[in-house]
């Protein structure tokens, strides 16, 4: 029988990187991430309890901001809430990170690495100059779409408009490669995914998606997509949203458990290999969380469940952060090589 001590030893040995956390949607409205009695999924005490070593905080820009031509403004506000309300307010707990080396350095200092990923390509307002500006401010991935199509890419949440990526959309991907910004294919249509995978010279990832074979919704990825992404060095970061783990009955209410999250991780490993799977919880961006995995403090329960499933300490270290660090380094290397051309 697995002892609690053995489970915690494995958990503490892992550098856990969550590639998608939406608590920024609340900190930008003055929620204090140092408040341990908040109603949200994320705060400093629970991040520490959960052994989270690094978090990509979402620079989420809802589609309504594109409609009002204020998408870039909103992106700047969301970047500021990471830099000011999280890292600036709690420098003893967080450090801003932009590279794999930064993440590892933060770990050695006992601090949580805070990274940023833009959610919604409309944030750049069709400008490569704005893309470069966001990179300069520390953004290290961009989800090409959100639930809405933009002017250069189709979303899984809207009827197709462009048949995937437009010519400018491919320019965006190439510029992200040059900058060293991860191309994120969560939320994109299947055709946009395939276009991005074909265009990108660096590995891509899905920052918060799960497996369509287990839960047939457009936001999830097919086995073919998962395998193709992994073949090019990419990673599927498993999303904990109940509705992406278990298909919601018509007229019913979404519900899921820790075991369902484990099933998606296990299925993705079978398809992609142990090197192609990570964690992108979507905490604070979802309303239904799995029973037994309700917030960022519950990650030790996931470690125990994976060990009981037969995963080794080495396997878990890869899923929790090793695969993401390897992908980050590959993206950084591809950027440096392009700069030498």
C-alpha positions in Angstrom: 0.0 0.0 0.0 1.3 3.5 -0.9 2.2 5.5 2.2 1.5 9.1 2.6 5.2 9.8 3.1 6.1 8.1 -0.2 3.5 10.0 -2.1 4.6 13.4 -0.6 8.3 12.5 -1.3 7.4 12.1 -5.0 5.3 15.2 -5.0 8.0 17.4 -3.4 10.6 16.1 -5.8 8.5 17.4 -8.8 8.7 20.9 -10.2 5.0 21.4 -10.8 4.2 23.8 -13.6 0.6 24.7 -14.2 0.4 26.2 -17.7 -3.0 27.9 -17.3 -4.4 29.6 -14.3 -7.1 32.3 -14.5 -7.0 33.9 -11.1 -5.8 37.0 -12.9 -9.4 37.6 -13.9 -10.0 38.3 -10.2 -6.8 40.0 -9.2 -7.4 42.6 -11.9 -10.6 43.3 -10.0 -8.7 43.8 -6.8 -8.8 40.2 -5.4 -5.8 39.7 -3.1 -4.0 36.5 -3.9 -2.6 36.6 -0.4 -6.1 36.2 1.0 -6.4 32.6 2.2 -10.2 32.9 2.7 -11.1 33.7 -0.8 -13.8 31.9 -2.8 -11.5 31.2 -5.7 -9.3 28.2 -6.6 -6.0 30.0 -6.1 -4.2 31.8 -3.4 -0.6 31.8 -2.0 -1.2 29.4 0.9 -2.9 26.9 -1.4 -0.2 27.2 -4.1 2.3 26.3 -1.4 0.2 23.5 0.0 -0.2 22.1 -3.5 3.6 22.3 -4.1 3.1 24.5 -7.2 6.5 25.6 -8.5 5.5 27.7 -11.5 2.3 29.1 -12.9 1.5 30.5 -16.3 -1.0 33.2 -15.3 -3.6 33.8 -18.1 -3.6 37.2 -19.8 -7.2 36.5 -20.7 -8.8 38.9 -23.1 -12.5 38.1 -23.6 -14.0 38.5 -27.1 -16.1 41.4 -26.1 -12.9 43.5 -26.0 -12.3 42.8 -29.6 -15.8 44.0 -30.3 -15.1 47.3 -28.6 -11.6 47.7 -30.1 -10.1 47.6 -26.6 -8.4 44.2 -26.7 -4.8 45.5 -26.4 -5.8 47.7 -23.6 -7.3 44.8 -21.7 -4.2 42.7 -22.4 -2.1 45.5 -20.8 -4.3 45.5 -17.8 -4.0 41.7 -17.4 -0.2 41.9 -17.8 -0.1 44.6 -15.1 -2.1 42.5 -12.7 0.5 39.8 -12.9 3.4 42.2 -12.6 1.9 44.5 -10.0 -0.8 42.6 -8.0 0.9 39.2 -7.9 4.7 39.5 -8.3 5.0 43.1 -7.2 2.8 42.8 -4.2 4.3 39.5 -3.0 8.0 39.5 -4.0 8.8 37.1 -1.2 6.5 34.4 -2.8 6.7 35.0 -6.5 9.3 35.9 -9.1 8.6 36.9 -12.7 10.0 34.3 -15.1 10.3 34.2 -18.8 12.6 31.2 -19.4 13.1 27.6 -18.3 16.2 28.7 -16.5 14.2 31.3 -14.6 11.7 28.7 -13.5 14.5 26.5 -12.2 16.2 29.4 -10.4 12.9 30.4 -8.7 12.6 26.8 -7.4 16.1 27.0 -5.9 15.1 30.3 -4.2 11.9 28.7 -2.8 9.7 31.0 -4.8 6.9 30.4 -7.3 7.8 31.3 -10.8 5.1 33.6 -12.3 4.9 33.4 -16.1 2.3 34.9 -18.5 0.4 33.6 -21.5 -2.1 35.6 -23.6 -5.4 33.9 -24.0 -7.0 35.1 -27.2 -5.0 36.2 -30.3 -7.3 39.1 -30.9 -5.3 40.8 -28.1 -2.6 41.8 -30.6 -5.2 43.7 -32.8 -3.7 42.2 -36.0 -0.3 43.8 -35.3 3.0 42.0 -35.1 4.3 45.2 -33.4 2.0 44.6 -30.5 2.9 41.0 -30.4 6.6 42.0 -30.0 5.6 44.5 -27.3 3.8 41.9 -25.3 6.8 39.6 -25.6 9.0 42.4 -24.3 6.7 42.7 -21.3 7.2 39.0 -20.5 4.5 37.1 -22.3 5.8 33.7 -23.3 2.8 32.0 -25.0 -0.2 33.1 -26.9 -3.4 31.1 -27.4 -4.1 31.8 -31.1 -7.9 32.2 -30.5 -10.3 32.1 -27.6 -13.9 31.0 -28.2 -14.3 33.6 -30.9 -12.7 33.7 -34.4 -10.4 36.6 -34.9 -9.3 38.2 -38.2 -6.6 35.6 -38.9 -7.6 32.3 -37.1 -10.6 30.1 -36.6 -11.8 29.0 -33.1 -13.3 25.7 -32.0 -16.1 27.9 -30.5 -17.3 29.6 -33.6 -18.3 28.6 -37.2 -15.3 28.5 -39.5 -14.6 31.8 -41.2 -11.0 31.4 -42.6 -10.6 27.6 -43.0 -7.9 27.7 -40.3 -5.1 30.2 -40.4 -4.9 33.0 -42.9 -1.7 34.1 -44.5 -1.3 36.7 -41.7 -2.1 34.0 -39.1 0.9 32.1 -40.4 3.0 35.3 -40.1 1.9 35.5 -36.5 3.1 31.9 -35.9 6.5 32.6 -37.6 7.0 35.7 -35.5 6.2 33.9 -32.3 8.8 31.3 -33.3 11.3 34.1 -33.9 10.6 35.7 -30.6 10.6 32.5 -28.6 6.9 32.6 -27.7 5.1 29.3 -27.4 2.3 28.8 -30.0 -0.8 27.6 -28.0 -3.4 25.7 -29.9 -6.1 25.3 -27.1 -9.4 26.9 -28.2 -8.5 26.7 -31.9 -10.4 24.9 -34.6 -9.0 21.6 -35.8 -8.0 23.2 -39.1 -6.2 26.0 -37.3 -4.4 23.4 -35.2 -3.1 21.6 -38.2 -2.1 24.8 -39.9 -0.2 26.0 -36.8 1.5 22.7 -36.4 2.6 22.8 -40.1 3.8 26.4 -39.9 5.6 26.4 -36.6 9.3 25.6 -36.6 9.2 25.1 -32.9 7.1 22.7 -30.8 3.6 23.9 -30.0 1.4 23.1 -27.0 -2.2 23.0 -25.9 -2.1 25.0 -22.6 -5.4 23.7 -21.3 -7.1 21.0 -23.2 -8.1 17.4 -22.6 -8.8 14.2 -24.7 -11.7 14.1 -27.2 -11.7 10.3 -27.2 -12.9 10.4 -23.6 -15.0 13.5 -23.8 -16.2 14.4 -27.3 -16.3 18.2 -27.2 -14.6 20.5 -29.8 -12.4 22.1 -27.1 -10.6 18.7 -26.6 -8.0 17.2 -28.9 -8.4 14.0 -31.0 -5.8 11.3 -30.6 -4.5 12.1 -34.1 -3.9 15.7 -33.0 -2.3 14.7 -29.7 0.1 12.2 -31.4 1.0 14.7 -34.2 1.8 17.4 -31.7 3.9 15.1 -29.6 5.8 13.9 -32.6 7.0 17.5 -33.1 7.9 17.9 -29.5 4.6 19.4 -28.3 2.7 18.8 -25.1 -1.0 18.5 -24.2 -1.6 20.2 -20.8 -4.6 18.5 -19.3 -7.6 20.7 -18.3 -9.6 20.0 -15.2 -12.9 21.5 -16.3 -15.6 19.0 -15.6 -17.2 19.6 -19.0 -13.9 18.6 -20.7 -13.4 15.5 -18.6 -16.9 14.0 -18.7 -19.5 14.7 -21.3 -22.4 16.5 -19.7 -25.8 14.8 -20.2 -28.3 16.8 -22.2 -30.1 19.0 -19.7 -27.9 17.7 -17.0 -25.1 19.3 -14.8 -21.4 18.7 -15.4 -19.6 16.7 -12.7 -16.3 14.9 -12.6 -13.8 13.4 -10.1 -10.1 13.2 -9.6 -10.3 9.8 -11.2 -11.6 11.4 -14.4 -8.6 13.8 -14.5 -6.3 10.8 -14.1 -8.0 9.0 -16.9 -7.3 11.9 -19.3 -3.7 12.1 -18.2 -3.4 8.3 -18.7 -5.0 8.3 -22.1 -2.9 11.2 -23.3 0.3 9.4 -22.1 -0.8 6.3 -24.1 -1.2 8.4 -27.2 1.6 10.9 -26.9 4.1 9.0 -24.8 5.2 10.1 -21.3 7.1 13.1 -22.8 4.0 14.6 -24.4 1.7 15.4 -21.4 1.5 18.1 -18.8 -0.9 20.0 -16.5 -3.0 23.1 -17.5 -5.6 23.1 -14.8 -7.7 26.1 -15.9 -8.3 26.8 -12.2 -10.3 30.0 -11.7 -11.3 29.9 -15.3 -13.8 27.1 -14.7 -16.9 26.8 -12.6 -17.0 23.1 -12.1 -13.9 21.3 -10.7 -13.4 17.6 -10.1 -14.3 16.2 -6.7 -11.0 15.5 -5.0 -9.2 18.1 -7.1 -11.0 21.3 -6.2 -8.2 23.8 -6.1 -4.4 24.4 -6.4 -3.9 23.0 -3.0 -5.1 19.5 -4.0 -2.2 18.6 -6.4 -0.8 16.1 -3.8 -4.0 14.0 -4.2 -3.3 13.9 -8.0 0.2 12.7 -7.3 -1.0 9.9 -5.1 -3.7 8.9 -7.6 -1.1 8.7 -10.4 1.3 6.6 -8.3 -1.6 4.3 -7.5 -2.2 4.0 -11.2 1.4 2.8 -11.6 3.2 6.0 -12.6 6.8 6.2 -11.3 8.5 9.2 -9.7 10.3 9.9 -12.9 7.0 9.7 -14.9 5.3 12.2 -12.6 8.2 14.6 -12.7 8.0 14.7 -16.5 4.2 15.2 -16.5 4.3 17.9 -13.8 7.0 20.0 -15.2 9.9 18.3 -17.0 8.0 18.1 -20.3 7.1 21.7 -20.2 10.6 22.8 -19.3 11.9 20.7 -22.2 9.4 22.4 -24.6 10.3 25.8 -23.3 14.0 25.2 -24.0 13.2 24.0 -27.5 11.2 27.1 -28.2 14.0 29.3 -26.8 16.6 27.4 -28.9 14.5 27.8 -32.1 14.3 31.5 -31.4 18.1 31.9 -30.9 18.8 29.9 -34.0 16.5 32.1 -36.1 18.2 35.2 -34.7 21.5 33.8 -36.1 20.2 33.4 -39.6 
